[in-house]
């Protein structure tokens, strides 16, 4: 019964996430990405705690793997956010003077 309940929660969260993200306008994407990066930072802290806990070699290995993947997510998210923010900066089109 527990697996059916957990499967129902997973399917419901996937559907809800898809519906919410598909309705987000492009102007709100960058602030939402920043919020998602903050949540990923919390994931990194949890993964570090899991890797450092003395619960056996499997738990330490899975914790280290979780730290690795969470850091890829955080760095990639910040790179995407930085790239999107750079698209909104004004470009300097004034001609440069020769010395």
N, C-alpha and C positions, 0 to 999 in steps of 0.2 A: 504494500500500500504506500509506503514511503517513496518508492521510486516513481510511482504513478503521480503522486503529488508533486514531487520535484520536477518531473517531466512537464507537468501542466504549468508550473511556475516558469520553467525555461521557455516553453512555447509562448506563453503570455508575454514574457518580457521581450522576446525577440519581435513579436508582432507589435507591441507597444513602442519599442525603440524604433522600428522601421517607420511606423506611422508618424511618430513625433519628428524624426530627423527629416523625413521627406517633405514635411510642411514648414521647415525652417527657411526663411528667406536668406538670400546670399549676404545681406548686410549684417545679419546676426551670426554668421558662421564663425568669424574670427573671435568674438567674445565667447562663444560656446566652446571653441577649440581651447581657449585659455583655461576655461573651467575644467575641461576634460584633462588638460595637462596637470592641473592641481590634483585631481582625483588620481591620476597615474602616479603622482609623487607620493600619495598616501599608499598606493600599492607597492611602491619601491620600499617604503619603510616596513610594511608588513612582510615583504619578501625577505628583507634583511633580518628581521626578527625570526622568521621561520628558518633561515639558513643558519643563524647563530644559535638556535635552540639545540640543546643536547637531547635530540629525540631519535638518534640513529643515523646511519650513513645515508639511507634512502631519503630521509627528510632533509638532511643537509644538502644533498645533491639536487633534490627538487627545489629547495629554497634558493640555491645558487642559480639554477636555471630560471627560476621566476625573477630573480634580480636582473639577470641578463635580458630577458624579454621585456620586462617593465622598463628598463633603461632605454632599450631600443624604441619603445613606444613614447617615452618622454622626450627623448632627443628628436625623434622624427616629428612629433607634434609641435615642438618649438621651432623646428626648421620650417614646417609648413606655415605656422602662424607668422613667423618673420617674413617669409616670402610673400604672404598675402598682404601684410602691412606695408611692405615696400612697394606694392602696386598702387597704394593710395598716396604716396609721397609725390610732391610736385617735382617735376624735372626742370633743371635749370637750362633754358634754351638761349641764354645770352651769349653772344660771341666773345671769345677770350681775346684779350689784347696780347699782341706779340711784344716782347721786350727787346 
